[in-house]
């Protein structure tokens, strides 16, 4: 391929790979540049107990049909699976120093219930908070810039925010509810709120009728297979993917776009930046400090995950179903736990008898926690109630994501993105679409379709861009 392709994609996470696949399918020449030594971004593969497993995202939200549509439209050789039926649990401190482990409610969206008076909601937040939430203040303004915390507290009360919404937001999105508005977290929920004027009515419309923590899908063998399949097909259709190439700056130049890398300068008709928020800001020339200052709450500097092979017999009973989400008030080193083989049948079937896979998501304010097999064993015991000893812990793999949390938009960022688009430089990924594959994939597909519809070949007809459903 020439060093002056039609499109250069900065970043080979799932957003960048999807853009590359769509553009290559439309007949464009595509070059993907990735600073890491491997592709896939947060869809990352590791190996524990002889099994390939996810070290990053291990599921996708079903709030859109993004993943099934991508798999179907490109006939990717992947099997989409659902979790086993056991619900996840919420771990919270209670009076007397005891902890409660209660199943997450069936019908909630980021903890916002369709029915606050449902028994599984009342069990967590208490009857008083449930009745306050049921008396929703629907006269409150529908403000797209308000934080989720402010919106929930004003409409439904502080109890449901503290005991349900904030813990789920911190666990699922790695941000407190005070740090992000609803439209970025869940566009479909936001649209329902605008239409109905009620958070409860919106949740009733959007929430699945499924055990808490199971309203997600996965890929048999691991979500990493999705990125692998997309990259393989993009390469087959002509896209060139280079790893270990760091992009330093992207600027318009003479009617084209200049891409300065640590390996030299490249040019293209268009560039799509599909990297993490700080990396994207850096290549576009937006000071990171301006992004940080725009946030309404402290930004977590990194997401740290620990995945361990465990042979504790008590885990065979799957005491907390697919895992736990931990209240911020609980004095633990982890904010969430996933019992991988309890959640996914393919993992249970692949593991040796008596071996389990457990993943812990570390708290940002516990840098010294979970630093030994003994500490991991104690944490798993505390969160699940199972007896787990130091000798039950086998291999541990730690994964850090230093540019994963998407902060609030700043005026400088918005102006920069708009100006860049006018000069052939576009942004996709979580920083543009919001967190999660359900948002990221449709945005990447729509952007590629918009940019390269004129290139479309007959083969491209097999990959229509679908809107969210």
N, C-alpha and C positions, 0 to 999 in steps of 0.2 A: 504493500500500500504506500502511496505517496505520503510525504510528511505534511501535506496540505489536504486533509480529508474534508468531506462535507461537514462532519461533526466530530468534535472532541468532547468526550465525557470525562469529567473530573470526579473520580470515585467509583469503585467497583463493588459497592454494596448493592442490595437488591434494587434500589431505585435506579442507579446508574446502569446496571445490567439490563433492567427492563427497557430503559430508554434505548440502549444499544440494540437490543433485540428488535424492538419496534422499528427503529430507524433502518437497520440493516434489512429487515423484511420489506420495507418500503423502497429499497434499492439504493439507499445512501451509503457512502463510504464512511466508516466509523472507526475511531480510535479511542479506546478507554485507557485512562491513566490512573493507576492505583499506587499510593505511596507505601502501603503495606506490602509484605512479601506474599500475601495470599488475598484472594478475592472473597466476596460474600458479606463483608461488613459484619453486622451483628447476627447473621446466619452463619455460625461458625461450627465446624466439626472438631470433636476431640474423641479420644478413645479411652474408655475405662472398662475394666473387667472383660476385656476382649470384645467390646461392643462399641461401634461408632455412635456417638451421642451428640446432642446439641450442647454447645458451651455458651450460646447466646439465646436468641429467641427460640422457644420450643413450642409455640402455638401461635395461632392468629385469631383475632376477634371475628365473629360472624356478623358484625354490624353491617358489613357490605359483602358482596359476593366476589370480592377482588381476587382472592387466591383461587377459588374454583374456576372462575372465568378465565384467568390466565392459564391455568393448567389445561382447560378444555379448548380454548382458542388456539393454542399452539401444540396440542396433542402431546404435552409433556409426559414422559413415562413415570408418573407419580400416582400414588394412591392416597387420597384424602381420607383421613380417619377422624373419628370422634373420641373424646375421652371416655373412659369407663365411668360407670354411673355414680361412684362415690363422690359426695360433695366435698369441697374444700371447707376449712374451718377458720374462724376468727379467734385468735388468742388475745385475751384481755386480762389485765390485773383486776382483782376483786378485793373487797375488804378482808382483812385477816391475812393478807399476804398470799392468798390462793389465786390461781389463774383459772379462768374459764376457757373452755374450748367448745365453741358452739358452731354448728354448721352455718355457712353463709346462706342468707335468704335466697329463695328460688328466683323471685322476680324483682330484680333491682338493676339499675344502670349506674355504674360507678357508685354503688351504695344508695342511690336514690330509689326508693321503693315504689312499686305500682300501688301497693296497699300498705300504709304504715301500720295498720292494726293487724296485719297478718301475724300469726303466732311466731313464725321464725324471725320476724323483725322485732317484735316486742321482747322476745327472749334476749336480744342483744342490747337494745337501746332503752328498755324499760317502758312501762305503760304510760307514764307521764310524758316522756319525750315522744312516744308514738302518737298520743292524742294531740300534742302540739303540732306534730307534722301533718296529721290528718286535717287540721284546721289551717291549711295552707293559705298564706296571704297572697292571693292572686293579683291584688292591686299593685304589687311591687313592680317597678319598671323592668322590662325585658332588655337588659343592657348587654350587648355583646362584648364589651370591654371589662365588665365586672368579673372578678375572680369567681371560680366555682364556690369557694368558701363563703364569700359575701352573699352570693345568690342563694345558696342553700340555707345559710343562717337566717337571712331576712325572711325567706318564704316558709321554711320548714322548721327552723329553730336550731339552737346550738347543740342539742343533744344528739340529733341524727348526724350532724356534721362531725362532731367529736368522735362518736362511737362507731360510725359506719362509713361515711363518705370520705373523710380524710385518711383513715387507714387504707382503704382500697385505692385511693388516688396515689398515695405514697408508694404503695406496693406495685401497682400496675404501671404507673407512669413515672416513677422515681422522682416525683415532685409533690410537695404539699398542695392541698386544694387551694391555698391562698396564693399560689404562684402562677396559676394558669386559668384562662377563661374556658367555659364550656364549649364554645364553637371549635376550639383547637383540639380538645379532648375527644369530642364525640359529635361530629357534624350532624348526624342523623337525629340524635337527641335534641340538639339545638334547633333543628328545623321543626321538630314536633312541638317544642316549647313555643316557638314563634307562632305556630299555627293554633295551638290550643290555649296559650297563655298560662299554662299550669305545668309545673314540674311533675306532679303526680300523674296527670293525664298523659304527659309525654312519656313517662316511664311505663305506664300501662300500655301505651302504643308500641313502644320499642323493646321492652324487656322480654327476653325469651322465657318460656315456661320450662325451666331446666334447673337441676340442682346447682347451687352456687358454685362458681368456679368451673363449670363444665360448658358454658356457652361459648366455646372456642373450638377450633379445629386444628388438626395437625397433619403432618405428612408421615406416612409409614416409613420408619427408619430415621426420621428426624427432619426438622425444618431446613437444615443445611442442604438437603437434597434439592430444595426448590432453587436456591441460588446456583447450585451446581448445574442443574438442568437448563436453567435460563442461559447461563454462560456458555454451555456446550452448544446450544442451538444458535446463539448469537455468533459464535465463532464459525459454525458450519455455514452460516449465511453471510460470512465475510467480515465480521467485526474483528478488529485486532485488539487484544487486551494485553497491556504491559503492566507488570507489577514492579514495585521498587522504584517508581518514578514519582517524585514529589513535585507538585505544582506549587509555584511560589506566587504567581500573579497572573491574572487574566484581564486583558485590556483591549478595547477597540483600537484598531490601527489600519488606516487606509481602506476602509470599507470591509475589512475582514476582522478577525479576532486573533490577537497575539496571546499565546500561552507560554509563559516563561516557567521552565522546569529546572531542576538541578542537573538535568542532562542536556540542556540547551533550549532553544526557542522553537516553537511550532506555531503554525497558523491554520485556521479553519474558517469556513463560512459561518459556522455557529458553534457555540460552546454551551454545554449543560453542566452546571456545577451540582454534583450529587453527593456531597461529603457532609460531615458533621457540622453543627452550627458554627463552631469556632473556626474550623478549617475553611468553611465557606466564607465567613466574614473576612478571614485573612486574605484569601485570594481575590476577593472583591474590593479590598481596601477599606473595610469598616473596622475601626478599632474594637477589639474585644471588650474593652472597658465600657464602651457605649452599650453593648449588648447586656453586659452584667448589670449596668445601672438601670436598665429598663425593667429588670425583673422586680416583682413585688415581694419576693422572699428570697432567702439565700439559695444560690444554685449549687446543687450537689456537684463536686468537682469530678467525681468518677463513679461509675457503677461497678461494683465488685461482686462477682459470683464465685462460689466454691461448690464444686461438684465432687461428691465422694462416693466411693463404693463401700457399702456397709453390709456386714453379715449378722447383725443383731436379729435373733429369732422373733422378737416382739414385733418387728416391722411387718412380718408376714400377715398380721391381722389388719394392716392398713388403718391404724388407729385414728388418723385425721384425714382419711380419704386421699384425695389428690394432693393435699398439702395444707398450709396455713398462711394466713395473712396476719401480721402482728400489729396490735395497737401501738401507736407511738408512745403510749404511757408505760408499756411493758419494758422492764429493764432487761433487754436482750441485745445480743450483738447482731442479730439478723432481723430484718423487717419482713421476710417471707421465707417459706420453705416449700419446695416441691418434691413430692415423693414420685419420682419419674415413672417407675415401673407400676405403681398403683394407678397412675394417670393414663399411661399408654400401654395397651396390650402388646404392641410390637416389642417394646422394651422388656416387658415381663417375660415374653416368650424367648427373647434372645439371650437373656442373662443366665449365668450358671445358677443351678438350684441353690437357694439360700442366700443369694446375693441381691442386694437392693441398691438403687441409685438415688441419692438424695442431694438436692441442690439448695444451697442457702444464699440468699441475697443479703449482703452485709449492709449494715447501717453506715451512712457517711460519717457519723460522729463516733464510730468505733474503729479507728484505724488499727488499734492493737488487738482487736478481738479476732477470734477464729484463726489464730496464727499457729495452731498445733492440732494434732489429731485428738488430743485430750479435750481441747476447747470445742472442737467440732462435735465430738461425742456428747459433751455436756449440753451443747445447744440443741442438738437433735432430741435428746432426752427431755429437756425442758419444754420444747415446743410440741412434741408429740405425746409425751407421757410414757413412751416406750423406754425400756431399759437398754441403754446403749453404752458400752464401755470403750475405753481407749483401744483395746485389742480388736474391737469389732470394726474399726475404721481401717480401710485399705488405702488405695491410692486416692489422692486429692488433687484436683486440678483447679487452679485459680485463674479466673479471667477478669481483666479490668477493661472497662470501656471509658476512656477519658474524655470523649467528645460525643456523648450520647444524649444528654439531657437538653431538651429544646427550651430556651428561655422565652420570655414574652418578647413580642416584636417592639423594636424601637423606631422612632421616626427616621433616624439615620439609616437604619436597615431597610425600611420600606422604600425610602427615596432611592437608595442605592440599587435595590432590586428592580424598581421600575425603570430607572435610567439605563441599567445594564440591558434589560430586555429590549429596549429601543435600539441597542447596538449589537444584537445577536447573541447576548449572553443571558442564559436563563438558569433558574434555580429550581431544583426539585429535591425530593427526600423529605425527611421529617421536619426540617427547618421551614419548608414551604407548605407541606401538606398536613402537618400534625403527626402525632406519634402513632405508630402501629402500621402493620402491613395493610390493614383494611383501608387506611388513608393514603399511604405512600404509593402503593401500586397503581390505583386509579389515577392519581396525579401524574405519575411518571408516564403512564400510557397515553393519557390525554395530551400531555405536553409533546411527546414524540409525534403523535398523530397530527397535532396542530402544526408542528414545524415541518413535517415531511409528507403531508398529504399529497403534495404536488409530485413527489417522487414515486407514488404508489405504483407497484407493479401488480399484475394479476395475482401473484402469490399472496400479496398483502391482504387480499379480500378474505383470506382465511383467519385473519386476526383482527376482528372488529374491536373498537374501543367501546366498552360498556360503561354506562353511568352507574352510580351507586344505586343499590336497591334496598 
